[in-house]
């Protein structure tokens, strides 16, 4: 298996995890409210945190999908903003990176 094939498989696994997390967050946010006022206040605060985590998860899903698409297109490792190469160290740390450090 080539490096890019291995990387693609890793990213696809990550994508599945992120989608499952996003679905769990969506389910939690869709849960019926409690009749207790104090409990509702706590749930509202929890929902705000879940919404922020959900937005971050959706953004990560987008980035992972872009990286998978870039692997398939043969453009993986190229910044989507400026077209320069993304530093290999950045890709090791963040394989779904779609932007170089300057553009990120």
MDTraj code that builds the backbone (N, CA, C; nanometers):
import mdtraj as md
import numpy as np

residues = "UNK UNK UNK UNK UNK UNK UNK UNK UNK UNK UNK UNK UNK UNK UNK UNK UNK UNK UNK UNK UNK UNK UNK UNK UNK UNK UNK UNK UNK UNK UNK UNK UNK UNK UNK UNK UNK UNK UNK UNK UNK UNK UNK UNK UNK UNK UNK UNK UNK UNK UNK UNK UNK UNK UNK UNK UNK UNK UNK UNK UNK UNK UNK UNK UNK UNK UNK UNK UNK UNK UNK UNK UNK UNK UNK UNK UNK UNK UNK UNK UNK UNK UNK UNK UNK UNK UNK UNK UNK UNK UNK UNK UNK UNK UNK UNK UNK UNK UNK UNK UNK UNK UNK UNK".split()
xyz = np.array([
    [0.0857, -0.1178, 0.0000],
    [0.0000, 0.0000, 0.0000],
    [0.0903, 0.1241, 0.0000],
    [0.0628, 0.2185, -0.0871],
    [0.1433, 0.3398, -0.0949],
    [0.1153, 0.4310, 0.0239],
    [0.2069, 0.5270, 0.0432],
    [0.1896, 0.6224, 0.1538],
    [0.0567, 0.6957, 0.1421],
    [0.0224, 0.7416, 0.0210],
    [-0.1025, 0.8155, 0.0041],
    [-0.2244, 0.7253, 0.0258],
    [-0.2149, 0.5998, -0.0123],
    [-0.3267, 0.5076, 0.0106],
    [-0.3460, 0.4841, 0.1601],
    [-0.2356, 0.4705, 0.2318],
    [-0.2426, 0.4538, 0.3771],
    [-0.3003, 0.5784, 0.4423],
    [-0.2527, 0.6942, 0.3984],
    [-0.3019, 0.8208, 0.4511],
    [-0.4504, 0.8378, 0.4228],
    [-0.4910, 0.8028, 0.3013],
    [-0.6328, 0.8139, 0.2650],
    [-0.7176, 0.7239, 0.3554],
    [-0.6718, 0.6031, 0.3802],
    [-0.7457, 0.5114, 0.4677],
    [-0.7553, 0.5678, 0.6095],
    [-0.6459, 0.6270, 0.6572],
    [-0.6465, 0.6890, 0.7896],
    [-0.7458, 0.8043, 0.7950],
    [-0.7440, 0.8884, 0.6919],
    [-0.8363, 1.0014, 0.6872],
    [-0.9810, 0.9554, 0.6763],
    [-1.0055, 0.8504, 0.6009],
    [-1.1423, 0.7982, 0.5900],
    [-1.1908, 0.7446, 0.7245],
    [-1.1019, 0.6814, 0.8012],
    [-1.1375, 0.6362, 0.9357],
    [-1.1692, 0.7542, 1.0263],
    [-1.0870, 0.8577, 1.0165],
    [-1.1114, 0.9794, 1.0956],
    [-1.2446, 1.0420, 1.0581],
    [-1.2753, 1.0431, 0.9290],
    [-1.4016, 1.0991, 0.8806],
    [-1.5202, 1.0250, 0.9410],
    [-1.5142, 0.8940, 0.9466],
    [-1.6221, 0.8154, 1.0076],
    [-1.6403, 0.8523, 1.1541],
    [-1.5279, 0.8673, 1.2262],
    [-1.5350, 0.9057, 1.3677],
    [-1.5998, 1.0434, 1.3837],
    [-1.5598, 1.1371, 1.2991],
    [-1.6135, 1.2730, 1.3080],
    [-1.7624, 1.2769, 1.2761],
    [-1.8039, 1.2014, 1.1763],
    [-1.9454, 1.1971, 1.1402],
    [-2.0265, 1.1366, 1.2543],
    [-1.9739, 1.0318, 1.3172],
    [-2.0431, 0.9714, 1.4323],
    [-2.0545, 1.0728, 1.5456],
    [-1.9456, 1.1490, 1.5713],
    [-1.9495, 1.2506, 1.6757],
    [-2.0514, 1.3584, 1.6422],
    [-2.0535, 1.4028, 1.5179],
    [-2.1491, 1.5058, 1.4761],
    [-2.2922, 1.4567, 1.4933],
    [-2.3164, 1.3312, 1.4608],
    [-2.4507, 1.2745, 1.4781],
    [-2.4901, 1.2675, 1.6252],
    [-2.3951, 1.2307, 1.7127],
    [-2.4228, 1.2270, 1.8561],
    [-2.4560, 1.3661, 1.9083],
    [-2.3804, 1.4654, 1.8638],
    [-2.4062, 1.6032, 1.9064],
    [-2.5441, 1.6470, 1.8594],
    [-2.5764, 1.6163, 1.7353],
    [-2.7074, 1.6520, 1.6814],
    [-2.8189, 1.5861, 1.7614],
    [-2.8002, 1.4590, 1.7954],
    [-2.9002, 1.3876, 1.8767],
    [-2.9143, 1.4525, 2.0142],
    [-2.8007, 1.4871, 2.0763],
    [-2.8058, 1.5506, 2.2083],
    [-2.8766, 1.6855, 2.2019],
    [-2.8510, 1.7619, 2.0972],
    [-2.9140, 1.8929, 2.0841],
    [-3.0628, 1.8815, 2.0521],
    [-3.1045, 1.7691, 1.9955],
    [-3.2442, 1.7490, 1.9596],
    [-3.3263, 1.6904, 2.0741],
    [-3.2599, 1.6530, 2.1834],
    [-3.3304, 1.5920, 2.2969],
    [-3.4306, 1.6906, 2.3562],
    [-3.5398, 1.6350, 2.4062],
    [-3.6442, 1.7171, 2.4679],
    [-3.5929, 1.7843, 2.5948],
    [-3.6391, 1.9054, 2.6177],
    [-3.5983, 1.9817, 2.7359],
    [-3.6614, 1.9229, 2.8613],
    [-3.5922, 1.9405, 2.9721],
    [-3.6398, 1.8965, 3.1028],
    [-3.7441, 1.9957, 3.1539],
    [-3.8400, 1.9494, 3.2334],
    [-3.9450, 2.0367, 3.2872],
    [-3.8930, 2.1242, 3.4008],
    [-3.7836, 2.0862, 3.4623],
    [-3.7256, 2.1601, 3.5743],
    [-3.6486, 2.2818, 3.5231],
    [-3.6793, 2.4015, 3.5773],
    [-3.6174, 2.5269, 3.5312],
    [-3.4667, 2.5265, 3.5518],
    [-3.4219, 2.4816, 3.6681],
    [-3.2780, 2.4774, 3.6960],
    [-3.2067, 2.3834, 3.5986],
    [-3.2697, 2.2702, 3.5764],
    [-3.2116, 2.1733, 3.4838],
    [-3.2082, 2.2304, 3.3421],
    [-3.3110, 2.3064, 3.3046],
    [-3.3136, 2.3699, 3.1720],
    [-3.1979, 2.4676, 3.1551],
    [-3.1661, 2.5421, 3.2597],
    [-3.0547, 2.6378, 3.2528],
    [-2.9226, 2.5645, 3.2307],
    [-2.9048, 2.4547, 3.3003],
    [-2.7835, 2.3744, 3.2833],
    [-2.7783, 2.3170, 3.1426],
    [-2.8915, 2.2652, 3.0950],
    [-2.8970, 2.2086, 2.9602],
    [-2.8690, 2.3140, 2.8540],
    [-2.9184, 2.4359, 2.8739],
    [-2.8938, 2.5437, 2.7781],
    [-2.7444, 2.5746, 2.7692],
    [-2.6775, 2.5786, 2.8833],
    [-2.5329, 2.6027, 2.8842],
    [-2.4598, 2.4875, 2.8162],
    [-2.5029, 2.3655, 2.8450],
    [-2.4428, 2.2488, 2.7806],
    [-2.4646, 2.2518, 2.6296],
    [-2.5837, 2.2946, 2.5877],
    [-2.6137, 2.3022, 2.4453],
    [-2.5233, 2.4018, 2.3735],
    [-2.4913, 2.5130, 2.4402],
    [-2.4006, 2.6110, 2.3798],
    [-2.2633, 2.5498, 2.3551],
    [-2.2154, 2.4733, 2.4515],
    [-2.0862, 2.4062, 2.4363],
    [-2.0951, 2.3037, 2.3235],
    [-2.2024, 2.2253, 2.3221],
    [-2.2205, 2.1252, 2.2172],
    [-2.2259, 2.1902, 2.0791],
    [-2.2919, 2.3046, 2.0693],
    [-2.2998, 2.3733, 1.9406],
    [-2.1619, 2.4167, 1.8936],
    [-2.0782, 2.4672, 1.9847],
    [-1.9416, 2.5073, 1.9466],
    [-1.8606, 2.3856, 1.9034],
    [-1.8712, 2.2777, 1.9790],
    [-1.8007, 2.1547, 1.9436],
    [-1.8527, 2.1028, 1.8100],
    [-1.9825, 2.1124, 1.7895],
    [-2.0423, 2.0678, 1.6638],
    [-1.9907, 2.1473, 1.5451],
    [-1.9796, 2.2795, 1.5605],
    [-1.9271, 2.3623, 1.4514],
    [-1.7820, 2.3266, 1.4211],
    [-1.7031, 2.3041, 1.5253],
    [-1.5632, 2.2657, 1.5060],
    [-1.5537, 2.1289, 1.4384],
    [-1.6434, 2.0386, 1.4766],
    [-1.6452, 1.9057, 1.4161],
    [-1.6818, 1.9133, 1.2687],
    [-1.7808, 1.9935, 1.2359],
    [-1.8213, 2.0101, 1.0954],
    [-1.7059, 2.0676, 1.0136],
    [-1.6329, 2.1639, 1.0687],
    [-1.5181, 2.2218, 0.9983],
    [-1.4090, 2.1167, 0.9781],
    [-1.3863, 2.0335, 1.0794],
    [-1.2866, 1.9279, 1.0658],
    [-1.3302, 1.8256, 0.9609],
    [-1.4595, 1.7950, 0.9570],
    [-1.5113, 1.7045, 0.8532],
    [-1.4825, 1.7620, 0.7156],
    [-1.5072, 1.8909, 0.6971],
    [-1.4790, 1.9556, 0.5684],
    [-1.3320, 1.9422, 0.5308],
    [-1.2440, 1.9679, 0.6278],
    [-1.1012, 1.9604, 0.6006],
    [-1.0558, 1.8187, 0.5664],
    [-1.1092, 1.7200, 0.6381],
    [-1.0735, 1.5809, 0.6088],
    [-1.1224, 1.5438, 0.4691],
    [-1.2435, 1.5837, 0.4338],
    [-1.2951, 1.5542, 0.2996],
    [-1.2107, 1.6222, 0.1921],
    [-1.1680, 1.7482, 0.2171],
    [-1.0818, 1.8180, 0.1207],
    [-0.9500, 1.7437, 0.1028],
    [-0.8940, 1.6954, 0.2139],
    [-0.7671, 1.6227, 0.2069],
    [-0.7839, 1.4932, 0.1270],
    [-0.8931, 1.4213, 0.1511],
    [-0.9196, 1.2983, 0.0759],
    [-0.9357, 1.3310, -0.0725],
    [-1.0104, 1.4360, -0.1027],
    [-1.0276, 1.4784, -0.2426],
    [-0.8936, 1.5157, -0.3054],
    [-0.8074, 1.5835, -0.2276],
    [-0.6763, 1.6234, -0.2794],
    [-0.5888, 1.5014, -0.3076],
    [-0.5965, 1.4005, -0.2225],
    [-0.5217, 1.2769, -0.2473],
    [-0.5683, 1.2158, -0.3782],
    [-0.7008, 1.2090, -0.3968],
    [-0.7561, 1.1503, -0.5191],
    [-0.7196, 1.2315, -0.6428],
    [-0.7108, 1.3637, -0.6270],
    [-0.6795, 1.4517, -0.7400],
    [-0.5292, 1.4654, -0.7641],
    [-0.4491, 1.4137, -0.6714],
    [-0.3048, 1.4248, -0.6859],
    [-0.2495, 1.5605, -0.6430],
    [-0.3273, 1.6362, -0.5661],
    [-0.2837, 1.7692, -0.5225],
    [-0.2613, 1.7764, -0.3723],
    [-0.2594, 1.6622, -0.3050],
    [-0.2405, 1.6601, -0.1601],
    [-0.1072, 1.7246, -0.1246],
    [-0.1105, 1.8090, -0.0219],
    [0.0109, 1.8759, 0.0225],
    [0.0294, 2.0127, -0.0396],
    [-0.0695, 2.0561, -0.1184],
    [-0.0661, 2.1883, -0.1799],
    [-0.1714, 2.2757, -0.1121],
    [-0.1302, 2.3952, -0.0710],
    [-0.2205, 2.4878, -0.0028],
    [-0.3347, 2.5297, -0.0953],
    [-0.4591, 2.5214, -0.0439],
    [-0.5753, 2.5592, -0.1255],
    [-0.5878, 2.7095, -0.1407],
    [-0.5133, 2.7867, -0.0599],
    [-0.5198, 2.9331, -0.0672],
    [-0.4164, 2.9890, -0.1647],
    [-0.2884, 2.9553, -0.1420],
    [-0.1808, 3.0188, -0.2197],
    [-0.1157, 2.9266, -0.3213],
    [-0.1402, 2.7961, -0.3106],
    [-0.0831, 2.7014, -0.4048],
    [0.0575, 2.6546, -0.3700],
    [0.1162, 2.7070, -0.2617],
    [0.2486, 2.6619, -0.2184],
    [0.2373, 2.5255, -0.1519],
    [0.3509, 2.4602, -0.1375],
    [0.3543, 2.3302, -0.0699],
    [0.3296, 2.3497, 0.0795],
    [0.2559, 2.2582, 0.1372],
    [0.2364, 2.2556, 0.2816],
    [0.3562, 2.1805, 0.3393],
    [0.4168, 2.2360, 0.4424],
    [0.5356, 2.1749, 0.5033],
    [0.5055, 2.0308, 0.5450],
    [0.5952, 1.9380, 0.5109],
    [0.5735, 1.7973, 0.5489],
    [0.5506, 1.7793, 0.6984],
    [0.6193, 1.8603, 0.7814],
    [0.6004, 1.8502, 0.9260],
    [0.4564, 1.8822, 0.9646],
    [0.3976, 1.9794, 0.8961],
    [0.2581, 2.0166, 0.9234],
    [0.1654, 1.9018, 0.8865],
    [0.1933, 1.8368, 0.7753],
    [0.1087, 1.7256, 0.7308],
    [0.1223, 1.6051, 0.8233],
    [0.2409, 1.5880, 0.8822],
    [0.2580, 1.4783, 0.9787],
    [0.1731, 1.5071, 1.1028],
    [0.1788, 1.6320, 1.1495],
    [0.1029, 1.6705, 1.2689],
    [-0.0464, 1.6817, 1.2434],
    [-0.0826, 1.7247, 1.1232],
    [-0.2220, 1.7511, 1.0888],
    [-0.2471, 1.7040, 0.9449],
    [-0.2658, 1.5722, 0.9260],
    [-0.2769, 1.5179, 0.7902],
    [-0.3909, 1.5774, 0.7085],
    [-0.4927, 1.6337, 0.7754],
    [-0.6045, 1.6916, 0.7018],
    [-0.5822, 1.8388, 0.6680],
    [-0.4614, 1.8897, 0.6966],
    [-0.4321, 2.0300, 0.6675],
    [-0.4478, 2.0567, 0.5173],
    [-0.5195, 2.1634, 0.4873],
    [-0.5404, 2.2027, 0.3473],
    [-0.4762, 2.3374, 0.3171],
    [-0.4170, 2.3976, 0.4217],
    [-0.3523, 2.5275, 0.4056],
    [-0.2139, 2.5241, 0.4671],
    [-0.1217, 2.6001, 0.4080],
    [0.0114, 2.6143, 0.4656],
    [-0.0004, 2.6986, 0.5925],
    [0.1065, 2.7040, 0.6695],
    [0.1037, 2.7804, 0.7949],
    [0.0740, 2.9273, 0.7698],
    [0.1274, 2.9833, 0.6641],
    [0.1060, 3.1254, 0.6353],
    [-0.0415, 3.1542, 0.6090],
    [-0.1091, 3.0685, 0.5383],
    [-0.2504, 3.0915, 0.5028],
    [-0.3466, 3.0448, 0.6120],
    [-0.3001, 2.9546, 0.6971],
    [-0.3869, 2.9043, 0.8047],
    [-0.4038, 3.0142, 0.9074],
])
top = md.Topology()
chain = top.add_chain()
for i, resn in enumerate(residues, 1):
    res = top.add_residue(resn, chain, resSeq=i)
    for name in ("N", "CA", "C"):
        top.add_atom(name, md.element.get_by_symbol(name[0]), res)
traj = md.Trajectory(xyz[None], top)
